[in-house]
């Protein structure tokens, strides 16, 4: 005569039932972490813009939509030229630009210049870039404050 000890122990399980663990995922901690990361990225994203500090001219032109991060060339009022944040000589600008252009001659290039920069200097830089074969060049300005 066999005796079922689990039935006598008062565990509350019926005869023949097996214990099945529940597979529940607690997503609350994951949502909390994702919200914190979202807030951190929202705060730091505007601070990641690359560039040399210059006083851009004010215009009422609409901003261009940028699918990818463009290359930035900056001309300061003393005539120094920067590729991204690195100072370059005007003669070395085109070789360095072609070396880092990911899309070749279709790479989007933003040209930034200080308000008090000589117009001829800006045009010399723009002419060098265009003569090298880059055609997607945009001039950067600040919007008018209204």
Phi and psi in degrees as GROMACS dihedral restraints (atoms count N, CA, C in turn):
[ dihedral_restraints ]
;  ai    aj    ak    al  type     phi  dphi    fc
    3     4     5     6     1   -97.6    20    10
    4     5     6     7     1   141.4    20    10
    6     7     8     9     1  -116.9    20    10
    7     8     9    10     1   131.0    20    10
    9    10    11    12     1   -87.8    20    10
   10    11    12    13     1   108.7    20    10
   12    13    14    15     1   -74.6    20    10
   13    14    15    16     1   -26.8    20    10
   15    16    17    18     1   -71.3    20    10
   16    17    18    19     1   -31.5    20    10
   18    19    20    21     1   -70.1    20    10
   19    20    21    22     1   -30.0    20    10
   21    22    23    24     1   -84.3    20    10
   22    23    24    25     1   -18.6    20    10
   24    25    26    27     1   -77.2    20    10
   25    26    27    28     1   -15.3    20    10
   27    28    29    30     1    78.9    20    10
   28    29    30    31     1    32.3    20    10
   30    31    32    33     1   -76.9    20    10
   31    32    33    34     1   -11.6    20    10
   33    34    35    36     1    92.1    20    10
   34    35    36    37     1    -7.1    20    10
   36    37    38    39     1   -87.9    20    10
   37    38    39    40     1   143.8    20    10
   39    40    41    42     1   -80.9    20    10
   40    41    42    43     1   164.4    20    10
   42    43    44    45     1   -66.3    20    10
   43    44    45    46     1   129.0    20    10
   45    46    47    48     1    91.4    20    10
   46    47    48    49     1    -9.3    20    10
   48    49    50    51     1   -85.1    20    10
   49    50    51    52     1   139.3    20    10
   51    52    53    54     1  -102.9    20    10
   52    53    54    55     1   157.0    20    10
   54    55    56    57     1   -77.3    20    10
   55    56    57    58     1   125.3    20    10
   57    58    59    60     1  -118.8    20    10
   58    59    60    61     1   119.7    20    10
   60    61    62    63     1   -71.9    20    10
   61    62    63    64     1   147.3    20    10
   63    64    65    66     1   -90.7    20    10
   64    65    66    67     1   133.6    20    10
   66    67    68    69     1  -100.8    20    10
   67    68    69    70     1    84.3    20    10
   69    70    71    72     1  -115.0    20    10
   70    71    72    73     1   133.5    20    10
   72    73    74    75     1  -104.3    20    10
   73    74    75    76     1   127.5    20    10
   75    76    77    78     1   -87.5    20    10
   76    77    78    79     1   106.5    20    10
   78    79    80    81     1   -90.8    20    10
   79    80    81    82     1    -5.8    20    10
   81    82    83    84     1   -59.3    20    10
   82    83    84    85     1   -46.9    20    10
   84    85    86    87     1   -62.8    20    10
   85    86    87    88     1   -35.6    20    10
   87    88    89    90     1   -66.9    20    10
   88    89    90    91     1   -40.0    20    10
   90    91    92    93     1   -65.7    20    10
   91    92    93    94     1   -40.0    20    10
   93    94    95    96     1   -60.6    20    10
   94    95    96    97     1   -45.4    20    10
   96    97    98    99     1   -64.7    20    10
   97    98    99   100     1   -41.4    20    10
   99   100   101   102     1   -65.8    20    10
  100   101   102   103     1   -37.9    20    10
  102   103   104   105     1   -66.8    20    10
  103   104   105   106     1   -39.3    20    10
  105   106   107   108     1   -64.0    20    10
  106   107   108   109     1   -43.4    20    10
  108   109   110   111     1   -63.7    20    10
  109   110   111   112     1   -39.0    20    10
  111   112   113   114     1   -61.3    20    10
  112   113   114   115     1   -44.1    20    10
  114   115   116   117     1   -65.2    20    10
  115   116   117   118     1   -42.2    20    10
  117   118   119   120     1   -61.3    20    10
  118   119   120   121     1   -45.5    20    10
  120   121   122   123     1   -69.0    20    10
  121   122   123   124     1   -33.5    20    10
  123   124   125   126     1   -66.7    20    10
  124   125   126   127     1   -33.1    20    10
  126   127   128   129     1   -78.2    20    10
  127   128   129   130     1   -41.2    20    10
  129   130   131   132     1   -84.4    20    10
  130   131   132   133     1   -20.7    20    10
  132   133   134   135     1   -59.9    20    10
  133   134   135   136     1   -44.8    20    10
  135   136   137   138     1   -66.1    20    10
  136   137   138   139     1   -21.7    20    10
  138   139   140   141     1   -81.1    20    10
  139   140   141   142     1    -9.6    20    10
  141   142   143   144     1   -90.7    20    10
  142   143   144   145     1     6.1    20    10
  144   145   146   147     1   -67.7    20    10
  145   146   147   148     1   135.9    20    10
  147   148   149   150     1   -90.3    20    10
  148   149   150   151     1   141.8    20    10
  150   151   152   153     1   161.1    20    10
  151   152   153   154     1   160.9    20    10
  153   154   155   156     1   -93.7    20    10
  154   155   156   157     1   137.4    20    10
  156   157   158   159     1   -67.4    20    10
  157   158   159   160     1   118.3    20    10
  159   160   161   162     1  -137.6    20    10
  160   161   162   163     1   159.2    20    10
  162   163   164   165     1   -94.6    20    10
  163   164   165   166     1   103.9    20    10
  165   166   167   168     1   -77.8    20    10
  166   167   168   169     1   149.0    20    10
  168   169   170   171     1   -68.6    20    10
  169   170   171   172     1   153.7    20    10
  171   172   173   174     1   -97.4    20    10
  172   173   174   175     1   130.6    20    10
  174   175   176   177     1  -140.9    20    10
  175   176   177   178     1   170.6    20    10
  177   178   179   180     1  -106.4    20    10
  178   179   180   181     1    25.0    20    10
  180   181   182   183     1   -74.1    20    10
  181   182   183   184     1   150.1    20    10
  183   184   185   186     1   -79.9    20    10
  184   185   186   187     1   149.8    20    10
  186   187   188   189     1   -77.1    20    10
  187   188   189   190     1   150.2    20    10
  189   190   191   192     1   -85.2    20    10
  190   191   192   193     1   146.8    20    10
  192   193   194   195     1   -81.8    20    10
  193   194   195   196     1   133.3    20    10
  195   196   197   198     1  -116.2    20    10
  196   197   198   199     1   116.4    20    10
  198   199   200   201     1   -77.5    20    10
  199   200   201   202     1   -36.1    20    10
  201   202   203   204     1  -131.6    20    10
  202   203   204   205     1   168.2    20    10
  204   205   206   207     1   -71.9    20    10
  205   206   207   208     1   118.8    20    10
  207   208   209   210     1   -79.2    20    10
  208   209   210   211     1   162.0    20    10
  210   211   212   213     1   -79.3    20    10
  211   212   213   214     1   140.3    20    10
  213   214   215   216     1  -116.9    20    10
  214   215   216   217     1   127.1    20    10
  216   217   218   219     1  -114.9    20    10
  217   218   219   220     1   128.4    20    10
  219   220   221   222     1  -119.3    20    10
  220   221   222   223     1   134.1    20    10
  222   223   224   225     1  -115.3    20    10
  223   224   225   226     1   117.1    20    10
  225   226   227   228     1   -85.5    20    10
  226   227   228   229     1   169.2    20    10
  228   229   230   231     1   -67.7    20    10
  229   230   231   232     1   -20.4    20    10
  231   232   233   234     1   -86.6    20    10
  232   233   234   235     1     2.1    20    10
  234   235   236   237     1    94.6    20    10
  235   236   237   238     1    -2.6    20    10
  237   238   239   240     1   -73.5    20    10
  238   239   240   241     1   143.0    20    10
  240   241   242   243     1  -112.4    20    10
  241   242   243   244     1   135.6    20    10
  243   244   245   246     1  -122.5    20    10
  244   245   246   247     1   135.8    20    10
  246   247   248   249     1  -105.8    20    10
  247   248   249   250     1   113.3    20    10
  249   250   251   252     1    59.0    20    10
  250   251   252   253     1  -111.1    20    10
  252   253   254   255     1  -115.5    20    10
  253   254   255   256     1    10.8    20    10
  255   256   257   258     1  -104.6    20    10
  256   257   258   259     1   128.8    20    10
  258   259   260   261     1   -73.2    20    10
  259   260   261   262     1   133.6    20    10
  261   262   263   264     1  -132.7    20    10
  262   263   264   265     1   153.8    20    10
  264   265   266   267     1   -76.4    20    10
  265   266   267   268     1   152.9    20    10
  267   268   269   270     1   -63.1    20    10
  268   269   270   271     1   -33.9    20    10
  270   271   272   273     1   -69.9    20    10
  271   272   273   274     1   -28.5    20    10
  273   274   275   276     1   -93.8    20    10
  274   275   276   277     1    -1.2    20    10
  276   277   278   279     1   -64.8    20    10
  277   278   279   280     1   -50.0    20    10
  279   280   281   282     1   -65.0    20    10
  280   281   282   283     1   -45.8    20    10
  282   283   284   285     1   -61.7    20    10
  283   284   285   286     1   -39.0    20    10
  285   286   287   288     1   -69.4    20    10
  286   287   288   289     1   -36.3    20    10
  288   289   290   291     1   -65.6    20    10
  289   290   291   292     1   -44.3    20    10
  291   292   293   294     1   -68.2    20    10
  292   293   294   295     1   -28.6    20    10
  294   295   296   297     1   -71.0    20    10
  295   296   297   298     1   -34.3    20    10
  297   298   299   300     1  -102.4    20    10
  298   299   300   301     1    -3.2    20    10
  300   301   302   303     1   -71.8    20    10
  301   302   303   304     1   114.0    20    10
  303   304   305   306     1   -72.8    20    10
  304   305   306   307     1   -33.7    20    10
  306   307   308   309     1   -99.3    20    10
  307   308   309   310     1    15.9    20    10
  309   310   311   312     1    69.5    20    10
  310   311   312   313     1  -137.5    20    10
  312   313   314   315     1   -77.1    20    10
  313   314   315   316     1    -5.9    20    10
  315   316   317   318     1   -91.5    20    10
  316   317   318   319     1     4.3    20    10
  318   319   320   321     1   -63.3    20    10
  319   320   321   322     1   136.0    20    10
  321   322   323   324     1   -78.0    20    10
  322   323   324   325     1   128.8    20    10
  324   325   326   327     1  -123.7    20    10
  325   326   327   328     1   127.7    20    10
  327   328   329   330     1  -103.5    20    10
  328   329   330   331     1   128.9    20    10
  330   331   332   333     1  -106.8    20    10
  331   332   333   334     1   118.2    20    10
  333   334   335   336     1  -111.3    20    10
  334   335   336   337     1   140.0    20    10
  336   337   338   339     1  -143.8    20    10
  337   338   339   340     1   144.9    20    10
  339   340   341   342     1   -65.7    20    10
  340   341   342   343     1   151.6    20    10
  342   343   344   345     1   -58.8    20    10
  343   344   345   346     1   -38.1    20    10
  345   346   347   348     1   -91.2    20    10
  346   347   348   349     1    11.3    20    10
  348   349   350   351     1   -72.3    20    10
  349   350   351   352     1   142.5    20    10
  351   352   353   354     1   -61.6    20    10
  352   353   354   355     1   130.4    20    10
  354   355   356   357     1   -59.9    20    10
  355   356   357   358     1   -37.0    20    10
  357   358   359   360     1   -63.2    20    10
  358   359   360   361     1   -36.3    20    10
  360   361   362   363     1   -66.9    20    10
  361   362   363   364     1   -41.5    20    10
  363   364   365   366     1   -63.6    20    10
  364   365   366   367     1   -41.5    20    10
  366   367   368   369     1   -68.4    20    10
  367   368   369   370     1   -34.8    20    10
  369   370   371   372     1   -61.9    20    10
  370   371   372   373     1   -43.8    20    10
  372   373   374   375     1   -65.2    20    10
  373   374   375   376     1   -44.6    20    10
  375   376   377   378     1   -64.5    20    10
  376   377   378   379     1   -39.1    20    10
  378   379   380   381     1   -65.5    20    10
  379   380   381   382     1   -39.2    20    10
  381   382   383   384     1   -62.3    20    10
  382   383   384   385     1   -44.5    20    10
  384   385   386   387     1   -65.2    20    10
  385   386   387   388     1   -43.8    20    10
  387   388   389   390     1   -68.2    20    10
  388   389   390   391     1   -40.0    20    10
  390   391   392   393     1   -64.8    20    10
  391   392   393   394     1   -26.2    20    10
  393   394   395   396     1   -75.0    20    10
  394   395   396   397     1   -13.6    20    10
  396   397   398   399     1   114.8    20    10
  397   398   399   400     1    -4.0    20    10
  399   400   401   402     1   -80.6    20    10
  400   401   402   403     1   125.4    20    10
  402   403   404   405     1  -114.7    20    10
  403   404   405   406     1   -13.0    20    10
  405   406   407   408     1   -97.1    20    10
  406   407   408   409     1    71.1    20    10
  408   409   410   411     1  -110.9    20    10
  409   410   411   412     1   131.2    20    10
  411   412   413   414     1  -123.6    20    10
  412   413   414   415     1   142.7    20    10
  414   415   416   417     1   -94.4    20    10
  415   416   417   418     1   134.3    20    10
  417   418   419   420     1   -98.5    20    10
  418   419   420   421     1   132.4    20    10
  420   421   422   423     1  -134.5    20    10
  421   422   423   424     1   167.3    20    10
  423   424   425   426     1   -95.3    20    10
  424   425   426   427     1   146.9    20    10
  426   427   428   429     1   -72.0    20    10
  427   428   429   430     1   151.0    20    10
  429   430   431   432     1   -67.4    20    10
  430   431   432   433     1   135.9    20    10
  432   433   434   435     1   -85.2    20    10
  433   434   435   436     1   128.2    20    10
